[in-house]
């Protein structure tokens, strides 16, 4: 049987889950008046005119903690005197009248239970040094005066009074503390433990529902983003279906003490609509003054595509360059590479070594990956926007996502897809292939290297190390 409390001001009656303990004051949830509780009557004692801040629960709500069932019989918001720092406190009682307390603020969530106050502990608390409890030391951390801002339900002290609170932190376990609270002439001490915020919120029905709804909204938006990402992947294939796959040729040309100034690679085929031939090669010479020209030549017509000149870097150990050149607008047919060095007849000891890799076709996946990442990032940003607008209920079902706010999500999805198609054509598709050349120093003067080292470092996919 629940206990009934009548407000001494507005005379409304509030039922609160029964507790065998006898409360001292009653805070009316209708008019916020405070009534002093006598044995059978209530007497008006004052009024709290503030409002609750971020309260998680309501009166009579059931909370299960450590396997025991409690009812919330009192809720209050308190504020540090002289500041805007506030927190909420909940009084929970089981059917036997045993009490526990829950409290949370902007930077903490805690569980508290009252412990017997000894004369020694009370004296130690006054000194503000160290409290001893169950063989552990708790060091003084901070003190504050707390004033009530809002209250509903029953309380076992005069809720109108300000309190003087002192917190003592466990010397080693930072998750435990003692709270010494003084109301008027009465001093109480509570043992407390800090709780994880999510675990704390899940103790309350409304918060569990809120977490579920928010997670459900996030899940639905991520599913929608995954659908858009799947469409982007399909578009990537459709826009570049002739160039998705690539064919590679790897070969080496070594000419020791050669008097020839030109070397020809074995022929290779360009098929389909690849449009692009990318050449990556390492050239190593014994003369720092030598430069290299490379050309792509059509075997049938002898037509030459884009001759590029590469300079060799001068160091005392080797003259090796890592080079890369892209040939664009290549028609179908058979081709070979022509490597041409400037020739010095008086240097017959010159050595020319080339390791090369030819990649025909292939499309960069960078824009695809970036677009997918952006899509999911926007889904998360939109999720937080939705939550801030308190519209989680509208998005509980996946089918409602595209209908929300007059197809607003579809509009964003269309913008993402449109930007992807435009960016793909402008920056990725081989239809807009750009001829390019890269020339870098391969090794420093302190490392001579060898041909196996060069091949493994540059072309191997096995992850060979530098050493």
N, C-alpha and C positions, 0 to 999 in steps of 0.2 A: 504493500500500500504506500502510495506516494505521500509526501508531506505537503501541506498547503500553507502558503504564506500570503497574508493580505497586506497590501501596501497601506501604510498609515496616511498617505497623502491622497491617492486617487482611488483607493479601496478596491483596486483590481486584485484578483486572486491568482497566484501562480503556483502550479504544481511542480515540485522538484523531487527527483528520485530520492527515496527514503534513505536516510543515514541515521545511525544510532547516536552519532555525535550531536551535540546541541550547538547550533550556530549562534553567533552573537549579534550579527547584523544581516539585514536583507536588502538587496539592491533591486528595485523594481524595474523589470525590463520594459514596462509601459511608459512610465514617466521619469525614470532615472532617480527617483527619490530613495533616500536611505532610511530604513526603519530599524530602530532598536528592538530586538526580539526579547520579550519577557516570556514567562512560562506559557501563557495562553493568548497574549495580546502583543501588538506591535505599537511602537511609539515613534512618531516622526523625529528624525535626527538631523536631517539636512539633505542636500542635493548635490550630485556631481553633474556638472554641465558640459563636460567634454565629450568626445566621441571615440569609438574604438578605432584602432589602426591595424589593418592586416590581420584580423582575427580569423583563426582557422576553423573554429567550432561554434556550436550553439549549446544552450542549456539542455540537459538531459541526454546529450549525445553519448552513445556507448563507445568506450575505448577499451581495447584489449591490449594489456601490457604485461610482458613476462608470463603469459598464460592465464592472467587474472582479468576479470571483467569489471570495469568501473563505469560510473556515470559522471558526467561533468555537472557539478553542482554550483560552481562559481567561476565567472570569467571577469578579468579586469585588465585594463591597460594602464600602465604606470609610466611615469616620466621622471627623469632625473631633475631634481630641483635646480633651477637656474639654467637649464639647457633644453634642447629639443630632442634629446636622446630618449626613446621610449621602447617599451617591450610589453609583451602580453603574458599573463599568468593564468593558468587553469587549475582549479581545485577538482580532484577526482576522488570519488568515494565508492567503495564496494558495498555489498549488502551487509557486511559486518561492521561498517563504519570506519574501516581502515582507509587512510588518506594517502594519496601521492599527489605530487605537483608537477606540472609541465610548464615550461617557460621558453619563449623564443623572442629574439630581437633581430636586428639587421645583421648581426655577425655571430649569433650563437643559437643553439637549440639544446635544451637541457631537461633532464629528469631530476626531481628532488624528492627526498623523503625526510620527515622530521626525525631527529635523533635526540635521545635524552641529553639535557643540558646539565652538566655538572658544575659545581661551584668553581672548580679549578679551570674549566674551559671558559667560563664566563669572565674570570679574572684575566686569563691569558688573552682573551679577545679584546679586553679593554686596553691592554698594553700594545696591541697591534703587532705582536711578534710572530710566534709560531704556536699553532694549535696541535695537540696530539689527539689522534682518533684511531682506535683499533690498531695501535702500534705504528701508525704512519704519521709523518710530520706534514703539516699544511702551513705554508708561509703566507704572511699577509701580502695581498696583491693590491687592492684598492678599496675605497669607501665612497659611499654616495648617499644622499638623501633622496627618497622616492616619494612622489605624491601621486594619488589616484587621479586618473583622467576620465575613466569610464568604468562602470561595473554593472554586472547583472548576476543575480543569484544570491547564495548565502555565503557568509564568511565567518571565520572563527576568531575574528578580531574586529575592532572598530575600523571599517574600511575607509572612513573619512580621515583617519589619522595619517600623517606622513610617517615614514619609517626611516630608520638609520641602518643602512645595510653595509656590512663589511664582508669582503670575499677573501678567502684564504685558499691558495692554489697548492695542490699536492706537490711535494718537493721533487718527485720524479715522474709521476704519471700526470701529464698535463690535461688528461681528459676528466680528472676528478677534482672536486673542490668542496669547500665548506662555506656556507652562507650564514652569517650571523645577522639576524634581523631584530631590531628593537622598536616596538610600538609602545609609546608612553613608558610605563614602568615594566612592561613585559618584554623579555628577551627570549628568542627562539633560535635554534640552530638546525640547519638542514644540510644533509649530505647530498651532493649533486654530481651528476655525470653529464658530460657533453655528448650529444648524439649527432649522427649524420643528418644533414638537412632533409634528404629524400626520405630516409627512414622515419624521421620525426614527422614529416608531413603525412606519411602513409598511415599514421596512427588515427587520423581523423577522416571521417566518411567523405566530407565535401572535398577535402584535399586529395583523397584517393581518386575520387571521380574526376577532379580537375586534372590530375596527373594522367589518368587514363585518356581523358579527352584530348589533352595536349599531345600525348604520344600518338593517339589515333590520327590527329590532324597531321602531325609530322609524317607518320607512315603513309598517309594518303598522298601528301604532296611529294614525298620522295618517290612513291610509285608512279605518280604522274610525271615527275622529272625523269624517271627511268624509261617511261614510255617515250618521252621526247628524245632522250638519248638514243633509244633504239631507232627512232625515225631518223635522227642525225646520222647514225651508222649506216642505215639503208641509203640515205641520200649520198653519203660519202662513196658508197659502192656504185650507185647509179651515175653520179657525176664523173667518176673516174674508172668505170668498169674496164676500159681497155688498158688501163695503166696500173691497176691495183697490184698485180704481180710484177716481179722484176726478174731478169735473167742476168747472171754475172759470169764474166770470164776473168780468170786469174792466170797471169803468165809472167815470165821473167826473161829479160834480155841481158846477157852478159857478154861484153866485148873487151877482152884484155889486150892491151898494146895494139889497139886497132888504128889503122890509118883511114878508116872510113868515117865519113861525117854524117851518115844517114843510116837508120835502122828501121826496118819494116816489121810490124807485128803480124802474126798469123791472121787470116781473115775471120770475121764473125758476122752473124746475121742480125739485122734489125727487122722485126716482123710486127704485124698489126699496126696499131695507131700509137705507138710508143712516143714518138715525137722527140724524145730526149735521150741523149747518151751522156752518161757521167763517167769521167775518167779520173781515177785516183791513183797516183803513182809516186814512187820514191826514186829519185835519180841521184846516183852517187858518181862522182868524177874525181880525178886526181889533180886537176888543174883548176884553181879558183877563178881563172879568167874566162872559163868556158860558159856559154849560155846555151839554152836548149829551146828549140821551137818544136811544137807538137801540132799535128794536123790530122783531121779525120778525112779519109779519102774514099770515095765510092769506087769499088772495084770495077764496075762496068763502065761508068762514064768518066772516071778520073776526076770527077768534081771534088774540089777541096772545101771543107767546111772549117772556117774559123781557125786560123793559125795563131797560136799564143806563144809568147816568149817567156821563159823562166830563167831567172838569175840564180846562180849557185852562191850560197853563203860561204864566206872565206873564214876558215879556222885552221889551226895548225895540224889537226888530226884527220879530218875528212871534209869533203865538200858535198854534203848530202842535203837535199831539199825534199820536204813533203809537199806535194803539189796536187792540185785538184782543178779540173776544168769541166764545164758543162757545155755540151753542144746541143742546140735547140733546132726544132723544125726539120728533123731528120726523116727522110722518106724510107719506105721499105727497100731492102736490098742488102747486098754484101759489102762490107767495109773493112778497111784496115787502118791502123795508126802509123803515121810516119813521124819518127823522132829524128830531128836534124840538129847536130851540134856545129857550132862554128869550128872551123878546121885549121889547125896549125901544123904544117908539114914538118917543121923542125922539132916537134914534140911527138916523136913516134912512140913514146912509152905511155901515152895517155890511155887510161882505162875508163870505160863507160859501162855502168851497171844500172838497170832499170827493173824494178818490180812494179807491176801495174795490175789494176783491177778495173774492169769495165762493167758498169751497171746500166742495163738497158731497161727503160720503163721504171715503174715504181713510183709511188706517190707518198709524200711526207704525211705522217700521221699526226703531226704537231697540232694542226688546226682542229682535227677531230678530237684529240684529247683535251685541248684547251676548251673547246665548245662544251664537251660533256662536263668538265669540271665547273665551268661557269653556270651551266644549267642547274647542277645540284647546289651550287652556292646560292643561286637566286631562290631555289626552293626553300633553303633554310632561312634566308632573309625574309622571304614572304611568310614563312611560318611564324617568325617572331612578330611580324607586322600584324598578322591575323590574331595572334594571341593578345597583343597589346590592344587590339580593337575589340577584344572580348567576343569574337565571332566564331569560337570553336565549335559551337553546336551546329552551325551551318555546314561544317565540313566533316561530320562524323562518318558519312557514307562516301565511298570513293566516287560513286556516280554523281554526287553533288559538287565535286571539285570543279568540273568544267562549267557548272551553272552558277557558281558563286558570283554575286555582284554582276549579274548580266554578262556572263562569259568573260569576266576579267582575266582569268587565268589563261583562257584560250588566246586572248589578245597578246599576252606576254609570250605564250608559246609560239604564236605566229611571228612575233618580232625576232625571237631567238632563231627560228628556222630560217627566216629571211636573211638575217645577218650571217648565218652559217653559209647559206648558198652563195651570197655575195662574196664573203671572205674566202670561201673555197675556190671560187673562180678566179679571184684576184691574186691569191697568194699560194695556192696549192696545186691547182689543176695544171697538167702539162701543156694545156692549150695556151697558157700564159707563161711558158718556160722562159726563164731569163738566162742568157749566157753569162757565165761567171768564171772567175779565176782566183785561186788561192795559192799563195807561195809562202812557205814558212821554213825556218831553219829546223832541221830534224834533230840534230844532236849538238851538244856544246863541245867545246874544245878539249874537254877532259875525258871524253868517252869515244873510243874508236869504234866499238860495235862490230857487228858482222851481219851477213845477209839474212841468216835465220832470225836474228834479233829484229831486224827491220820488218820482215814479213809477219812475224808473230805480233809485233807491237801494233802494226797498222791495219792488217787485214784479218787477223785471226779473231774468231768469235769465242775462243776458249778462255778468254780473260787472262792471257799470259801477263805476268808482271814485268815491270821494267828491269828488275835485277835478275 
